[in-house]
Each structure stands twice: as structure tokens, then as C-alpha cells.
Amino acid sequence: MFIEVTLALFGGFLTTLQIFFLTLLFSIPLGLVICFGSMSRFKPLQWLVKVFVWIIRGTPLMLQLIVVYFGPGLLCASMERAGQAGNVIYYIADYLNSFSPFVATIIAFSINYACYFSEIYRGGIESIPRGQYEAGQVLGMTKTQIFFRVVLLQVIKRILPPMSNEIITLVKDTSLARIITCYEIIWAGQKFIKSEGIIWPLFYTGAFYLLFSGLLTILFAKMEKKLSYFKN
């Protein structure tokens, strides 16, 4: 039984890892784009991005998963009843409705974490003293050169602790995917309660989370040590 449970949990943990890494792959660059939007000098864009970030950060990730997965189908159904099946929005919603639970999970997680990362980026960029930008300009550097050669590494050093905290939180948040029937490790452990009447596999899943979170903690500690030569 132990081997059977372990193999089942490994199968679910593989999905958990896929959710984790794909979320980071999309949310880290998307967060930077959102950050630049929230810092834009074009006020309507800045206002729009800030409202979007406020909505995403102010509502539960579970609710966002439900909306992304079930929302398009419900929108299609309501538009069909209203006789608007020829509408462009209908066809977009119909296409989104074809997403699998896994794809819907990646979309919801990526948007959610991108908004959190964007605020971390913004805080890191705004924490750099203005004098460093001015010194770069005096040396004849362009704004792009100043950002990538002077500012970026200092920003990375400052945002690493809050980013690592969010990333470790993501490890645990992947368990929410089961609410839209995405087969991850908690789902894999929970099924033994129904099929075998045993609960220990559900607690066994904690070992996977603890081990993975521990590895990430060690990794981020090493990264912080490497960047320690940047003094605040």
C-alpha cells in the first residue's frame, strides 16, 4: 500500500511541479510588464493597471480559478439565451471555454502572481536613490543602460527576500487547483480517503511540500549570499 500511495503522490506532484514552474515562467515577465504599466507617466494607463492589480490582489485566488474555468462557459450560455451567438465576444468566450482545468489553472495563477510580483518590482525600483540615475546620466549613459547596468542588480538584491516568500507560497497555493478538478498531489492523496478509507496519504503529501519548500529556501539563501556585496 505504501508503494502504491507513493507512486500516486509522485504522479500528482508532477502536476504540482508543472503548475509551479509554468506559473513562474509566465508571471515573472508579466509582472514586470504590469509594473511598468503601473509606473507609466500616461495617467489613464497607470490608473487602469493599478485598478486591475487592486482587483486581483483583493480577491481570493480560489475565486479567480473558478471565474477563469467556469466563466467563459457561463458567458456563452447567457449570450446564447440572449440571442447574441454571432457576437465576437461569444466566439472568444467559446474558445476560452475549451481550456482544460490545467490550462485554466496556469492562466489564473500566472495573472494572480504577476500582480503580486509587479508590486514587489515597483517597490524595488522605487527604492533605488535618484542620485544613481543622475550619476548615470552625467556619465553619458542612456536610460536603458542605467537600468540594466546600474539599477537592475541592486533591485534584484532588494526584491529577492519578498520574491522568495511569494514563490514558496506558490508551492502551497498549487493545492487550490483541485477545486477545478486539476489532478495535483492533494487530489492524489485525498482519493485514498474515498477509495481505501485511510487518511495518512493526505498527511504524507505534507512531506513533499516540506521537502520542496526546504530546497527552495536553501536555494534563495545561497542567492542572497551571492548578492550580499550590494550594501543597502
ROVEX-475036 format. One record per residue (C-alpha): x, y negated, z; residue in three letters. Coordinates in steps of 0.05 Angstrom, whole numbers, plus 5000, padded with zeros to 4 digits. Each point is the difference from the previous one (the first is absolute). Last residue first. Layout:
// ROVEX-475036
X_Y_Z_ALA .
...
***
This chain:
// ROVEX-475036
5438_4022_5024_ASN .
5065_5037_4986_LYS .
5006_5040_4936_PHE .
5055_5051_5017_TYR .
4945_5044_5030_SER .
4976_5021_4930_LEU .
5032_5069_5005_LYS .
4974_5009_5071_LYS .
4929_4983_4978_GLU .
5006_5053_4945_MET .
5024_5052_5049_LYS .
4942_4985_5047_ALA .
4953_5004_4940_PHE .
5024_5070_4983_LEU .
4997_5024_5072_ILE .
4928_4975_5007_THR .
4982_5032_4933_LEU .
5026_5067_5023_LEU .
4961_4994_5065_GLY .
4936_4982_4962_SER .
5008_5063_4957_PHE .
5012_5044_5061_LEU .
4944_4970_5041_LEU .
4950_5005_4942_TYR .
5017_5073_4986_PHE .
4998_5018_5074_ALA .
4932_4966_5006_GLY .
4972_5049_4948_THR .
5009_5055_5053_TYR .
4946_4966_5041_PHE .
4950_5016_4945_LEU .
5028_5070_4993_PRO .
4986_5010_5074_TRP .
4924_4993_4992_ILE .
4977_5071_4986_ILE .
4930_5021_4977_GLY .
5028_5037_4939_GLU .
4963_4968_4942_SER .
4972_4936_5030_LYS .
5058_4983_5046_ILE .
5048_5026_4947_PHE .
4975_4947_4951_LYS .
5025_4945_5046_GLN .
5073_5016_4989_GLY .
4997_4993_4924_ALA .
4955_4938_5006_TRP .
5052_4970_5047_ILE .
5055_5017_4950_ILE .
4969_4969_4938_GLU .
4945_5024_4954_TYR .
4965_4936_4977_CYS .
4926_5009_5016_THR .
4983_4926_5004_ILE .
5005_5000_5076_ILE .
5063_5043_4994_ARG .
5041_4940_4976_ALA .
4999_4971_5071_LEU .
5058_5047_5018_SER .
5045_4957_4957_THR .
4995_4947_5055_ASP .
5050_5039_5042_LYS .
5058_4994_4951_VAL .
4977_4929_4982_LEU .
5013_4979_5072_THR .
5073_5020_4989_ILE .
5001_4954_4940_ILE .
4968_4943_5038_GLU .
5052_5005_5056_ASN .
5057_5005_4950_SER .
4975_4937_4966_MET .
4996_4963_5067_PRO .
5073_5020_5016_PRO .
5027_4989_4928_LEU .
4971_4930_4990_ILE .
5059_4962_5028_ARG .
5055_5041_4966_LYS .
4963_5000_4934_ILE .
4992_4925_5003_VAL .
5074_4990_5012_GLN .
5015_5045_4941_LEU .
4952_4960_4956_LEU .
5021_4928_5018_VAL .
5069_4988_4972_VAL .
5012_5041_4937_ARG .
4929_5018_4978_PHE .
4963_4937_5022_PHE .
5056_4951_4985_ILE .
5011_5031_4932_GLN .
4926_4994_4983_THR .
4997_4928_5023_LYS .
5060_4983_4957_THR .
5069_4991_5029_MET .
5039_4935_4991_GLY .
5038_5002_5066_LEU .
4956_4943_5025_VAL .
4939_5042_4983_GLN .
5027_5058_5042_GLY .
5012_4953_5059_ALA .
4928_4974_4993_GLU .
4972_5071_5003_TYR .
5043_5015_5061_GLN .
4978_4935_5033_GLY .
4927_5022_4998_ARG .
5014_5050_5055_PRO .
4975_5071_4983_ILE .
4938_5016_5042_SER .
4953_4984_4942_GLU .
5026_5059_4960_ILE .
4993_5049_5058_GLY .
4930_4977_5019_GLY .
4977_5004_4928_ARG .
5029_5070_4992_TYR .
4964_5024_5063_ILE .
4936_4968_4975_GLU .
5007_5035_4933_SER .
5014_5067_5034_PHE .
4932_4998_5034_TYR .
4965_4984_4934_CYS .
5040_5053_4962_ALA .
4981_5050_5055_TYR .
4925_4994_4985_ASN .
5007_4997_4925_ILE .
5045_5061_4997_SER .
4957_5039_5050_PHE .
4935_4988_4961_ALA .
5031_5017_4932_ILE .
5038_5061_5026_ILE .
4937_5027_5034_THR .
4957_4989_4938_ALA .
5052_5040_4960_VAL .
4997_5058_5050_PHE .
4924_5000_5004_PRO .
4998_5006_4924_SER .
4984_4940_4957_PHE .
4942_5008_4951_SER .
4959_4946_5034_ASN .
5053_4949_4980_LEU .
4981_5013_4927_TYR .
4926_4992_5015_ASP .
5014_4935_5038_ALA .
5038_4972_4939_ILE .
4944_5023_4954_TYR .
4947_4967_5044_TYR .
5039_4936_5006_ILE .
5000_4995_4924_VAL .
4923_5002_5001_ASN .
4965_5051_4955_GLY .
4973_5038_5060_ALA .
4963_4938_5024_GLN .
4930_5030_5007_GLY .
4994_4982_5075_ALA .
4996_5074_5018_ARG .
5063_5012_4959_GLU .
5034_4941_5035_MET .
4984_5029_5068_SER .
5027_5069_4981_ALA .
5064_4971_4970_CYS .
5012_4958_5062_LEU .
4989_5061_5045_LEU .
5051_5039_4959_GLY .
5050_4943_5001_PRO .
4993_4991_5076_GLY .
5009_5073_5022_PHE .
5076_5008_4996_TYR .
5024_4927_5005_VAL .
4946_4981_5051_VAL .
5011_5062_5043_ILE .
5075_4989_5002_LEU .
4991_4926_5016_GLN .
4955_5018_5059_LEU .
5052_5048_5027_MET .
5053_4946_4993_LEU .
4960_4958_5048_PRO .
4984_4927_4982_THR .
5037_4937_5021_GLY .
5066_5015_4964_ARG .
4964_5011_4933_ILE .
4954_4940_5008_ILE .
5056_4953_5024_TRP .
5045_5022_4943_VAL .
4946_4984_4949_PHE .
4987_4932_5033_VAL .
5074_4985_4998_LYS .
5005_5020_4927_VAL .
4941_4955_4980_LEU .
5026_4940_5040_TRP .
5070_5006_4970_GLN .
4971_5007_4930_LEU .
4955_4939_5010_PRO .
5059_4961_5031_LYS .
5051_5008_4944_PHE .
5062_4990_5043_ARG .
5004_5076_5008_SER .
5019_5029_5068_MET .
4940_5047_5002_SER .
5013_5021_4928_GLY .
5074_5012_5015_PHE .
4979_5046_5057_CYS .
4949_5036_4956_ILE .
5055_5015_4950_VAL .
5047_5023_5055_LEU .
4945_5045_5029_GLY .
4991_5031_4931_LEU .
5074_5018_4999_PRO .
4995_5037_5068_ILE .
4929_5026_4990_SER .
5010_5042_4937_PHE .
5060_5044_5019_LEU .
4982_4997_5074_LEU .
4931_5029_4987_THR .
5030_5052_4953_LEU .
5048_5022_5054_PHE .
4949_5008_5056_PHE .
4944_5030_4958_ILE .
5048_5050_4970_GLN .
5027_5016_5070_LEU .
4930_5013_5026_THR .
4985_5044_4940_THR .
5062_5042_5016_LEU .
4977_5001_5073_PHE .
4936_5035_4979_GLY .
5038_5056_4967_GLY .
5049_5003_5058_PHE .
4941_5006_5047_LEU .
4972_5059_4962_ALA .
5068_5034_5001_LEU .
5007_4988_5075_THR .
4930_5027_5014_VAL .
5013_5064_4961_GLU .
5067_5009_5034_ILE .
4969_4991_5069_PHE .
4943_5048_4983_MET .
***
